Amino acid sequence: MKKLESVEQFEQLKQEERVIFLFTADWCADCRVIEPFLPTLETEFAEYEFVTIDRDEFIDLCSQLDIFGIPSFVAFSEGTETGRFVSKNRKTKEEIEEFINSLT
């Protein structure tokens, strides 16, 4: 999974046809729980580009996007937000798959 390096890169990536940003942090226990199945999700949903965003490195971007709980997912297509799965709750693989399937 690609890791966001700059706000400029975020602006570029969100212009792509299908991209899902995963907001996370090293200290986030719920983020560690979903890590083992993220490669499977990337394979299952190969039509999407997945990009991780470290909440601590991009706190202003998180604030701008109203990301107050992690892990959280925000999808974009050609610059337009197409969906979000944002909450402070732990997320299951099934819930994340359901979210991604709802985007199409």
Backbone as CSV, one residue per row, in Angstrom:
resi,resn,N_x,N_y,N_z,CA_x,CA_y,CA_z,C_x,C_y,C_z
1,MET,0.844,-1.172,0.000,0.000,0.000,0.000,0.890,1.236,0.000
2,LYS,0.575,2.166,-0.864,1.339,3.397,-0.979,1.114,4.252,0.262
3,LYS,2.169,4.969,0.686,2.087,5.856,1.854,2.157,7.294,1.363
4,LEU,1.244,8.124,1.821,1.223,9.527,1.408,2.465,10.240,1.908
5,GLU,3.091,11.008,1.012,4.317,11.725,1.350,4.105,13.232,1.497
6,SER,3.056,13.788,0.843,2.853,15.241,0.894,1.396,15.582,0.593
7,VAL,1.002,16.785,0.973,-0.353,17.265,0.670,-0.507,17.407,-0.844
8,GLU,0.557,17.801,-1.517,0.519,17.920,-2.982,0.238,16.561,-3.618
9,GLN,0.844,15.523,-3.083,0.598,14.170,-3.587,-0.861,13.780,-3.351
10,PHE,-1.423,14.143,-2.198,-2.831,13.879,-1.921,-3.710,14.534,-2.983
11,GLU,-3.428,15.804,-3.283,-4.218,16.536,-4.281,-4.143,15.858,-5.646
12,GLN,-2.975,15.325,-5.987,-2.813,14.604,-7.261,-3.573,13.282,-7.247
13,LEU,-3.386,12.509,-6.187,-3.984,11.176,-6.105,-5.502,11.224,-6.103
14,LYS,-6.078,12.214,-5.457,-7.542,12.253,-5.389,-8.170,12.555,-6.747
15,GLN,-7.358,12.955,-7.710,-7.846,13.206,-9.070,-7.930,11.921,-9.896
16,GLU,-7.374,10.827,-9.380,-7.407,9.564,-10.111,-8.831,9.015,-10.133
17,GLU,-9.035,7.997,-10.984,-10.386,7.470,-11.168,-10.940,6.813,-9.907
18,ARG,-10.126,6.007,-9.244,-10.590,5.319,-8.031,-9.439,5.215,-7.030
19,VAL,-9.569,5.955,-5.937,-8.544,5.904,-4.899,-9.233,5.906,-3.541
20,ILE,-8.693,5.101,-2.630,-9.201,5.039,-1.266,-8.054,5.383,-0.330
21,PHE,-8.279,6.391,0.485,-7.296,6.806,1.475,-7.647,6.175,2.816
22,LEU,-6.648,5.566,3.438,-6.797,4.973,4.763,-6.042,5.849,5.750
23,PHE,-6.772,6.456,6.669,-6.177,7.300,7.701,-5.862,6.425,8.902
24,THR,-4.618,6.495,9.358,-4.128,5.584,10.377,-3.065,6.286,11.227
25,ALA,-2.531,5.587,12.223,-1.421,6.079,13.038,-0.720,4.889,13.675
26,ASP,0.555,5.060,13.952,1.345,3.969,14.542,0.798,3.512,15.894
27,TRP,0.273,4.437,16.661,-0.195,4.134,18.013,-1.621,3.587,18.053
28,CYS,-2.294,3.525,16.916,-3.712,3.144,16.859,-3.874,1.621,16.896
29,ALA,-4.392,1.122,18.010,-4.569,-0.334,18.169,-5.555,-0.905,17.147
30,ASP,-6.657,-0.192,16.885,-7.635,-0.685,15.913,-7.062,-0.716,14.499
31,CYS,-6.118,0.182,14.224,-5.442,0.181,12.915,-4.590,-1.079,12.761
32,ARG,-3.953,-1.510,13.849,-3.112,-2.717,13.804,-3.978,-3.957,13.569
33,VAL,-5.218,-3.936,14.071,-6.119,-5.078,13.917,-6.452,-5.319,12.448
34,ILE,-6.625,-4.251,11.658,-7.000,-4.426,10.247,-5.805,-4.659,9.329
35,GLU,-4.581,-4.391,9.811,-3.388,-4.535,8.969,-3.249,-5.899,8.299
36,PRO,-3.487,-7.014,9.004,-3.255,-8.324,8.363,-4.099,-8.574,7.114
37,PHE,-5.296,-8.001,7.030,-6.120,-8.290,5.854,-6.120,-7.162,4.816
38,LEU,-5.356,-6.109,5.024,-5.293,-5.040,4.019,-4.750,-5.519,2.672
39,PRO,-3.697,-6.360,2.641,-3.236,-6.850,1.333,-4.320,-7.631,0.580
40,THR,-5.154,-8.368,1.305,-6.254,-9.103,0.681,-7.255,-8.129,0.070
41,LEU,-7.575,-7.068,0.785,-8.503,-6.056,0.257,-7.942,-5.413,-1.003
42,GLU,-6.641,-5.130,-1.008,-6.015,-4.541,-2.195,-6.136,-5.475,-3.393
43,THR,-6.017,-6.774,-3.157,-6.143,-7.762,-4.230,-7.590,-7.882,-4.677
44,GLU,-8.515,-7.971,-3.722,-9.942,-8.107,-4.035,-10.478,-6.900,-4.799
45,PHE,-9.972,-5.733,-4.473,-10.461,-4.489,-5.069,-9.331,-3.812,-5.842
46,ALA,-8.759,-4.551,-6.786,-7.597,-4.081,-7.546,-7.898,-2.860,-8.405
47,GLU,-9.188,-2.584,-8.639,-9.544,-1.403,-9.433,-9.317,-0.101,-8.652
48,TYR,-9.063,-0.215,-7.349,-8.796,0.946,-6.511,-7.317,1.030,-6.160
49,GLU,-6.833,2.261,-6.057,-5.509,2.474,-5.501,-5.704,2.809,-4.028
50,PHE,-4.996,2.107,-3.167,-5.090,2.327,-1.728,-3.869,3.111,-1.265
51,VAL,-4.108,4.145,-0.458,-3.034,4.999,0.029,-3.233,5.226,1.523
52,THR,-2.190,4.974,2.308,-2.288,5.233,3.751,-1.844,6.659,4.037
53,ILE,-2.524,7.262,4.999,-2.182,8.611,5.447,-1.998,8.557,6.954
54,ASP,-0.791,8.894,7.399,-0.508,8.927,8.834,-1.153,10.173,9.437
55,ARG,-2.097,9.950,10.311,-2.855,11.037,10.918,-1.944,12.047,11.603
56,ASP,-0.889,11.578,12.253,0.002,12.469,12.981,0.854,13.329,12.051
57,GLU,1.189,12.798,10.884,1.987,13.556,9.913,1.133,14.569,9.158
58,PHE,-0.158,14.282,9.015,-1.039,15.132,8.213,-2.277,15.562,9.012
59,ILE,-2.043,16.086,10.200,-3.128,16.461,11.098,-3.998,17.566,10.484
60,ASP,-3.395,18.503,9.763,-4.178,19.574,9.134,-5.085,19.031,8.045
61,LEU,-4.580,18.086,7.265,-5.383,17.452,6.219,-6.551,16.685,6.854
62,CYS,-6.281,15.987,7.943,-7.340,15.254,8.647,-8.411,16.212,9.146
63,SER,-7.996,17.324,9.684,-8.939,18.321,10.175,-9.777,18.873,9.021
64,GLN,-9.122,19.167,7.919,-9.797,19.696,6.730,-10.849,18.709,6.204
65,LEU,-10.562,17.410,6.313,-11.462,16.374,5.809,-12.401,15.830,6.889
66,ASP,-12.378,16.430,8.065,-13.220,15.992,9.185,-12.966,14.537,9.576
67,ILE,-11.692,14.173,9.648,-11.298,12.835,10.089,-10.918,12.953,11.565
68,PHE,-11.817,12.498,12.430,-11.566,12.612,13.866,-11.418,11.254,14.542
69,GLY,-11.666,10.184,13.813,-11.478,8.840,14.338,-10.693,8.025,13.336
70,ILE,-9.887,7.117,13.840,-9.114,6.243,12.951,-9.221,4.808,13.454
71,PRO,-9.089,3.828,12.581,-8.865,3.955,11.147,-10.116,4.456,10.432
72,SER,-9.911,5.233,9.396,-11.011,5.742,8.588,-10.630,5.656,7.114
73,PHE,-11.642,5.487,6.291,-11.455,5.355,4.846,-12.242,6.455,4.137
74,VAL,-11.600,7.114,3.167,-12.282,8.108,2.337,-11.923,7.804,0.889
75,ALA,-12.954,7.683,0.046,-12.761,7.351,-1.366,-12.985,8.587,-2.231
76,PHE,-12.166,8.695,-3.279,-12.304,9.779,-4.247,-12.293,9.195,-5.649
77,SER,-12.956,9.908,-6.551,-12.899,9.593,-7.972,-12.870,10.910,-8.735
78,GLU,-11.788,11.116,-9.450,-11.615,12.316,-10.276,-11.878,13.596,-9.495
79,GLY,-11.341,13.651,-8.276,-11.412,14.848,-7.459,-12.645,14.992,-6.589
80,THR,-13.604,14.086,-6.749,-14.839,14.151,-5.984,-14.878,13.035,-4.950
81,GLU,-15.222,13.378,-3.716,-15.375,12.355,-2.690,-16.580,11.489,-3.036
82,THR,-16.360,10.171,-3.075,-17.438,9.245,-3.449,-17.963,8.447,-2.261
83,GLY,-17.277,8.514,-1.132,-17.745,7.807,0.045,-16.757,7.907,1.181
84,ARG,-17.276,7.663,2.386,-16.398,7.654,3.555,-16.910,6.668,4.587
85,PHE,-15.957,6.038,5.232,-16.243,5.124,6.340,-15.399,5.666,7.481
86,VAL,-15.958,6.652,8.170,-15.223,7.405,9.173,-15.933,7.263,10.515
87,SER,-15.236,6.686,11.463,-15.747,6.586,12.824,-14.595,6.199,13.735
88,LYS,-14.840,6.261,15.011,-13.799,5.877,15.974,-13.871,4.389,16.302
89,ASN,-14.842,3.697,15.729,-15.050,2.284,16.050,-14.099,1.373,15.298
90,ARG,-13.814,0.221,15.908,-13.021,-0.810,15.240,-13.811,-1.301,14.030
91,LYS,-13.104,-1.547,12.932,-13.761,-1.968,11.694,-13.378,-3.399,11.357
92,THR,-14.350,-4.169,10.889,-14.083,-5.548,10.487,-13.805,-5.583,8.986
93,LYS,-13.232,-6.676,8.544,-12.971,-6.864,7.112,-14.285,-6.799,6.343
94,GLU,-15.326,-7.395,6.878,-16.629,-7.419,6.216,-17.201,-6.011,6.088
95,GLU,-17.070,-5.200,7.137,-17.573,-3.822,7.087,-16.819,-2.997,6.046
96,ILE,-15.513,-3.200,5.970,-14.701,-2.466,4.992,-15.062,-2.913,3.577
97,GLU,-15.244,-4.216,3.376,-15.657,-4.725,2.060,-17.020,-4.160,1.668
98,GLU,-17.930,-4.109,2.624,-19.271,-3.558,2.370,-19.169,-2.084,1.958
99,PHE,-18.315,-1.339,2.636,-18.090,0.067,2.289,-17.574,0.178,0.856
100,ILE,-16.540,-0.599,0.512,-15.953,-0.503,-0.826,-16.971,-0.915,-1.882
101,ASN,-17.726,-1.965,-1.620,-18.748,-2.389,-2.568,-19.828,-1.337,-2.771
102,SER,-20.074,-0.522,-1.755,-21.107,0.516,-1.867,-20.651,1.671,-2.768
103,LEU,-19.360,1.729,-3.075,-18.833,2.814,-3.884,-19.163,2.667,-5.362
104,THR,-19.420,1.446,-5.814,-19.635,1.218,-7.245,-21.066,1.402,-7.666
